[in-house]
């Protein structure tokens, strides 16, 4: 088998995406950076009633990071104009207000025809696009969607934590 073909087969479509980091706009190929990890992909916003979930997301990241969980935050201004600031302002807010250390990426469109390729793939796999800020997609070590969690499901909920523990055990 040709090496390029083997590589293409090894990367599930969900993770065959290139995104950019929030702070330095460094390109990141999700497959390369997070292969074998359990991912919790979340669209975030700084001025939302769910914004305090940053604290819970950071707690999840700290609690399960050594076991292979990575939380990936994608700021989005798609819902209620609740992420209107610049990327520098988003980074500063997350760092100073919630001490966010999990990876954050460039502002992203998560719904509609302009949704990023990653969010189009997530919506197709889950059968639903985010309905609001802080929608969560749990991706297994194999790069496939495990489940999708609405904004009102808090990071510390037993429902989400149980799904994460099960994914980490795989």
C-alpha positions as a LaTeX table, in Angstrom:
\begin{tabular}{lrrr}
\hline
Residue & $x$ (\AA) & $y$ (\AA) & $z$ (\AA) \\
\hline
Unk1 & 0.00 & 0.00 & 0.00 \\
Unk2 & 1.26 & 3.47 & $-0.77$ \\
Unk3 & 2.32 & 5.43 & 2.35 \\
Unk4 & 0.02 & 8.36 & 1.51 \\
Unk5 & $-2.94$ & 6.02 & 1.14 \\
Unk6 & $-2.10$ & 4.28 & 4.44 \\
Unk7 & $-1.93$ & 7.66 & 6.18 \\
Unk8 & $-5.25$ & 8.76 & 4.69 \\
Unk9 & $-6.91$ & 5.54 & 5.88 \\
Unk10 & $-5.43$ & 5.93 & 9.37 \\
Unk11 & $-7.05$ & 9.32 & 9.90 \\
Unk12 & $-10.83$ & 9.29 & 10.41 \\
Unk13 & $-12.67$ & 12.08 & 8.54 \\
Unk14 & $-13.67$ & 13.79 & 11.79 \\
Unk15 & $-10.03$ & 14.44 & 12.65 \\
Unk16 & $-8.70$ & 14.94 & 9.14 \\
Unk17 & $-8.90$ & 18.67 & 9.74 \\
Unk18 & $-6.47$ & 21.55 & 9.93 \\
Unk19 & $-7.25$ & 24.27 & 12.46 \\
Unk20 & $-5.28$ & 27.19 & 13.88 \\
Unk21 & $-4.40$ & 27.92 & 17.49 \\
Unk22 & $-6.02$ & 30.94 & 19.10 \\
Unk23 & $-2.90$ & 32.73 & 20.23 \\
Unk24 & $-0.32$ & 32.21 & 17.50 \\
Unk25 & $-2.45$ & 31.00 & 14.57 \\
Unk26 & $-0.21$ & 27.95 & 14.42 \\
Unk27 & $-1.68$ & 25.39 & 12.03 \\
Unk28 & $-2.61$ & 22.12 & 13.74 \\
Unk29 & $-3.54$ & 18.90 & 11.96 \\
Unk30 & $-5.94$ & 17.29 & 14.45 \\
Unk31 & $-5.00$ & 13.72 & 13.44 \\
Unk32 & $-1.31$ & 14.32 & 13.97 \\
Unk33 & $-1.58$ & 16.26 & 17.21 \\
Unk34 & $-4.32$ & 14.27 & 18.96 \\
Unk35 & $-4.08$ & 10.72 & 17.58 \\
Unk36 & $-5.12$ & 8.20 & 20.24 \\
Unk37 & $-6.60$ & 10.84 & 22.54 \\
Unk38 & $-10.18$ & 11.23 & 23.74 \\
Unk39 & $-11.36$ & 14.68 & 22.65 \\
Unk40 & $-14.08$ & 16.91 & 24.02 \\
Unk41 & $-14.70$ & 19.53 & 21.33 \\
Unk42 & $-16.62$ & 22.58 & 22.56 \\
Unk43 & $-17.80$ & 25.79 & 20.88 \\
Unk44 & $-17.27$ & 28.56 & 23.43 \\
Unk45 & $-18.26$ & 32.18 & 24.04 \\
Unk46 & $-17.22$ & 34.76 & 26.62 \\
Unk47 & $-20.57$ & 36.52 & 27.15 \\
Unk48 & $-22.98$ & 33.63 & 27.54 \\
Unk49 & $-24.97$ & 32.29 & 30.46 \\
Unk50 & $-22.96$ & 29.06 & 29.95 \\
Unk51 & $-19.57$ & 30.84 & 30.04 \\
Unk52 & $-18.89$ & 29.62 & 33.62 \\
Unk53 & $-18.58$ & 26.16 & 32.06 \\
Unk54 & $-15.00$ & 27.17 & 31.21 \\
Unk55 & $-14.17$ & 26.42 & 34.84 \\
Unk56 & $-15.70$ & 22.93 & 34.63 \\
Unk57 & $-14.04$ & 22.23 & 31.28 \\
Unk58 & $-10.64$ & 23.19 & 32.70 \\
Unk59 & $-11.34$ & 20.96 & 35.71 \\
Unk60 & $-12.17$ & 18.02 & 33.40 \\
Unk61 & $-9.00$ & 18.65 & 31.43 \\
Unk62 & $-6.87$ & 18.69 & 34.57 \\
Unk63 & $-8.62$ & 15.65 & 36.06 \\
Unk64 & $-8.39$ & 13.38 & 33.01 \\
Unk65 & $-5.47$ & 14.79 & 31.00 \\
Unk66 & $-2.99$ & 12.14 & 32.18 \\
Unk67 & $-5.44$ & 9.43 & 31.07 \\
Unk68 & $-5.66$ & 10.91 & 27.57 \\
Unk69 & $-8.50$ & 13.48 & 27.56 \\
Unk70 & $-7.96$ & 16.73 & 25.70 \\
Unk71 & $-10.57$ & 19.50 & 25.73 \\
Unk72 & $-10.50$ & 21.60 & 22.55 \\
Unk73 & $-12.17$ & 25.02 & 22.67 \\
Unk74 & $-13.44$ & 26.79 & 19.56 \\
Unk75 & $-14.67$ & 30.34 & 20.27 \\
Unk76 & $-17.66$ & 31.23 & 18.13 \\
Unk77 & $-19.80$ & 34.31 & 17.66 \\
Unk78 & $-22.65$ & 32.35 & 16.03 \\
Unk79 & $-25.13$ & 32.60 & 18.88 \\
Unk80 & $-26.37$ & 35.94 & 20.16 \\
Unk81 & $-23.19$ & 37.84 & 19.28 \\
Unk82 & $-21.72$ & 36.48 & 22.53 \\
Unk83 & $-18.11$ & 36.28 & 21.33 \\
Unk84 & $-17.64$ & 39.66 & 19.63 \\
Unk85 & $-14.09$ & 40.36 & 20.80 \\
Unk86 & $-10.83$ & 39.84 & 18.99 \\
Unk87 & $-8.96$ & 36.59 & 19.40 \\
Unk88 & $-6.47$ & 38.37 & 21.67 \\
Unk89 & $-9.38$ & 39.49 & 23.88 \\
Unk90 & $-10.78$ & 35.95 & 23.95 \\
Unk91 & $-7.40$ & 34.55 & 24.98 \\
Unk92 & $-6.97$ & 37.18 & 27.68 \\
Unk93 & $-10.49$ & 36.60 & 29.03 \\
Unk94 & $-10.03$ & 32.82 & 29.17 \\
Unk95 & $-6.60$ & 33.07 & 30.79 \\
Unk96 & $-7.40$ & 35.74 & 33.36 \\
Unk97 & $-10.98$ & 34.84 & 34.25 \\
Unk98 & $-10.92$ & 31.04 & 34.13 \\
Unk99 & $-7.20$ & 30.15 & 33.92 \\
Unk100 & $-7.92$ & 28.06 & 30.83 \\
Unk101 & $-4.97$ & 25.88 & 29.87 \\
Unk102 & $-6.69$ & 23.46 & 27.51 \\
Unk103 & $-6.04$ & 24.12 & 23.80 \\
Unk104 & $-8.06$ & 26.95 & 22.29 \\
Unk105 & $-8.38$ & 27.56 & 18.58 \\
Unk106 & $-9.25$ & 30.44 & 16.26 \\
Unk107 & $-12.76$ & 31.85 & 16.23 \\
Unk108 & $-14.86$ & 29.42 & 14.26 \\
Unk109 & $-18.23$ & 29.35 & 12.54 \\
Unk110 & $-20.03$ & 26.28 & 13.87 \\
Unk111 & $-23.44$ & 26.39 & 12.17 \\
Unk112 & $-24.95$ & 26.93 & 8.75 \\
Unk113 & $-23.44$ & 26.93 & 5.29 \\
Unk114 & $-20.35$ & 28.77 & 6.53 \\
Unk115 & $-19.57$ & 26.25 & 9.28 \\
Unk116 & $-15.96$ & 25.14 & 9.39 \\
Unk117 & $-15.16$ & 21.75 & 7.87 \\
Unk118 & $-14.63$ & 20.35 & 11.39 \\
Unk119 & $-18.05$ & 21.46 & 12.56 \\
Unk120 & $-19.70$ & 20.24 & 9.35 \\
Unk121 & $-18.18$ & 16.80 & 10.00 \\
Unk122 & $-19.21$ & 16.88 & 13.67 \\
Unk123 & $-22.79$ & 17.86 & 12.81 \\
Unk124 & $-23.03$ & 15.15 & 10.15 \\
Unk125 & $-21.68$ & 12.48 & 12.51 \\
Unk126 & $-23.93$ & 13.53 & 15.40 \\
Unk127 & $-27.00$ & 14.33 & 13.34 \\
Unk128 & $-27.09$ & 17.75 & 14.99 \\
Unk129 & $-25.21$ & 21.01 & 14.87 \\
Unk130 & $-24.68$ & 23.01 & 18.05 \\
Unk131 & $-27.89$ & 24.65 & 19.23 \\
Unk132 & $-26.02$ & 27.21 & 21.32 \\
Unk133 & $-22.64$ & 27.97 & 22.88 \\
Unk134 & $-20.89$ & 25.23 & 24.88 \\
Unk135 & $-22.25$ & 22.32 & 22.86 \\
Unk136 & $-19.92$ & 19.36 & 23.41 \\
Unk137 & $-18.84$ & 16.54 & 21.10 \\
Unk138 & $-17.02$ & 13.58 & 22.62 \\
Unk139 & $-14.62$ & 11.82 & 20.24 \\
Unk140 & $-13.08$ & 8.43 & 21.04 \\
Unk141 & $-9.46$ & 7.38 & 20.72 \\
Unk142 & $-10.34$ & 5.93 & 17.31 \\
Unk143 & $-11.37$ & 9.38 & 16.06 \\
Unk144 & $-15.07$ & 8.56 & 15.89 \\
Unk145 & $-17.91$ & 10.44 & 17.52 \\
Unk146 & $-19.12$ & 8.86 & 20.76 \\
Unk147 & $-21.80$ & 11.35 & 21.75 \\
Unk148 & $-23.01$ & 14.92 & 21.57 \\
Unk149 & $-24.04$ & 16.95 & 24.63 \\
Unk150 & $-26.25$ & 20.04 & 24.61 \\
Unk151 & $-25.13$ & 23.30 & 26.18 \\
Unk152 & $-27.11$ & 22.71 & 29.36 \\
Unk153 & $-25.13$ & 19.53 & 30.14 \\
Unk154 & $-22.49$ & 20.82 & 32.53 \\
Unk155 & $-18.91$ & 19.53 & 32.41 \\
Unk156 & $-19.26$ & 18.12 & 35.92 \\
Unk157 & $-22.51$ & 16.27 & 35.16 \\
Unk158 & $-22.47$ & 12.53 & 35.78 \\
Unk159 & $-23.78$ & 11.98 & 32.24 \\
Unk160 & $-20.75$ & 13.62 & 30.63 \\
Unk161 & $-18.20$ & 12.36 & 33.14 \\
Unk162 & $-19.44$ & 8.79 & 32.77 \\
Unk163 & $-19.13$ & 8.99 & 28.98 \\
Unk164 & $-15.59$ & 10.39 & 29.33 \\
Unk165 & $-14.55$ & 7.64 & 31.75 \\
Unk166 & $-15.93$ & 4.98 & 29.39 \\
Unk167 & $-14.11$ & 6.53 & 26.43 \\
Unk168 & $-10.84$ & 6.68 & 28.36 \\
Unk169 & $-11.19$ & 3.00 & 29.30 \\
Unk170 & $-11.23$ & 1.97 & 25.61 \\
\hline
\end{tabular}
